[in-house]
Amino acid sequence: MDMDFALFRQAADNINDERNVRARFYDKAVKTEQTTAGGLPVFKNVTYIEIRLKDNNTEVFNQPATSEKIKRFPREYEIYLAAKKQVAEGTPLEQFAFLSAAELETCRSRGVFTVEALAALSAEKVQSLCLQNEHRLANLFLQQAHNNKAVADFAERENEYKAQIEKLNKRIEILQQQIEKSKQRQKHHKKGE
């Protein structure tokens, strides 16, 4: 989860020199012309760019990202790649239900995109990024997740033991039946003498 926050901060501070334009790269699922053998549609991930004009919430342009757009907004693209790399290694903050929309955006603006990255921040970094509450919640969440895993592991082992006990009980039943048959044969054999 090692992230160069200084580099991210520099990129975020210098986001595009076009003062009246804001851009954001993101992934979008796009339906292809292909279908599965069962006739279901096939989707693929496509990198898109959202372009907004400053002080104009009604005009938003969403389109597939082209090399031209990447060259036009290189810093925004670097931020997109950094977020994508971090999310590939951890739990996206969007899935972390304990953060409000404002806290979520605060984390993103500081280059933190996953619960694990948030929890891994040093005390000094938490202080400098003003993420004390978010950091505390992330650590509590990961601690709870670890406890849940321990419970799940215990339950899995318990199920394995139950299955072994069931096999042993069946084997005992078979052996008891064989012993009973053997006794019956011995009984018949003694009567025949």
Secondary structure in CASP SS format (residue, H / E / C, confidence):
PFRMAT SS
TARGET T0000
AUTHOR 0000-0000-0000
METHOD secondary structure of the structure
MODEL  1
M C 1.00
D C 1.00
M C 1.00
D C 1.00
F H 1.00
A H 1.00
L H 1.00
F H 1.00
R H 1.00
Q H 1.00
A H 1.00
A H 1.00
D H 1.00
N C 1.00
I C 1.00
N C 1.00
D C 1.00
E C 1.00
R C 1.00
N C 1.00
V E 1.00
R E 1.00
A E 1.00
R E 1.00
F E 1.00
Y E 1.00
D E 1.00
K E 1.00
A E 1.00
V E 1.00
K E 1.00
T E 1.00
E E 1.00
Q E 1.00
T E 1.00
T C 1.00
A C 1.00
G C 1.00
G C 1.00
L C 1.00
P E 1.00
V E 1.00
F E 1.00
K E 1.00
N E 1.00
V E 1.00
T E 1.00
Y E 1.00
I E 1.00
E E 1.00
I E 1.00
R E 1.00
L E 1.00
K C 1.00
D C 1.00
N E 1.00
N E 1.00
T E 1.00
E E 1.00
V E 1.00
F E 1.00
N E 1.00
Q E 1.00
P E 1.00
A C 1.00
T C 1.00
S H 1.00
E H 1.00
K H 1.00
I H 1.00
K H 1.00
R H 1.00
F C 1.00
P H 1.00
R H 1.00
E H 1.00
Y H 1.00
E H 1.00
I H 1.00
Y H 1.00
L H 1.00
A H 1.00
A H 1.00
K H 1.00
K H 1.00
Q H 1.00
V H 1.00
A H 1.00
E C 1.00
G C 1.00
T C 1.00
P E 1.00
L H 1.00
E H 1.00
Q H 1.00
F C 1.00
A C 1.00
F C 1.00
L C 1.00
S C 1.00
A H 1.00
A H 1.00
E H 1.00
L H 1.00
E H 1.00
T H 1.00
C H 1.00
R H 1.00
S H 1.00
R C 1.00
G C 1.00
V C 1.00
F C 1.00
T E 1.00
V H 1.00
E H 1.00
A H 1.00
L H 1.00
A H 1.00
A H 1.00
L C 1.00
S C 1.00
A H 1.00
E H 1.00
K H 1.00
V H 1.00
Q H 1.00
S H 1.00
L H 1.00
C C 1.00
L C 1.00
Q H 1.00
N H 1.00
E H 1.00
H H 1.00
R H 1.00
L H 1.00
A H 1.00
N H 1.00
L H 1.00
F H 1.00
L H 1.00
Q H 1.00
Q H 1.00
A H 1.00
H H 1.00
N H 1.00
N H 1.00
K H 1.00
A H 1.00
V H 1.00
A H 1.00
D H 1.00
F H 1.00
A H 1.00
E H 1.00
R H 1.00
E H 1.00
N H 1.00
E H 1.00
Y H 1.00
K H 1.00
A H 1.00
Q H 1.00
I H 1.00
E H 1.00
K H 1.00
L H 1.00
N H 1.00
K H 1.00
R H 1.00
I H 1.00
E H 1.00
I H 1.00
L H 1.00
Q H 1.00
Q H 1.00
Q H 1.00
I H 1.00
E H 1.00
K H 1.00
S H 1.00
K H 1.00
Q H 1.00
R H 1.00
Q H 1.00
K H 1.00
H H 1.00
H H 1.00
K H 1.00
K H 1.00
G H 1.00
E C 1.00
END
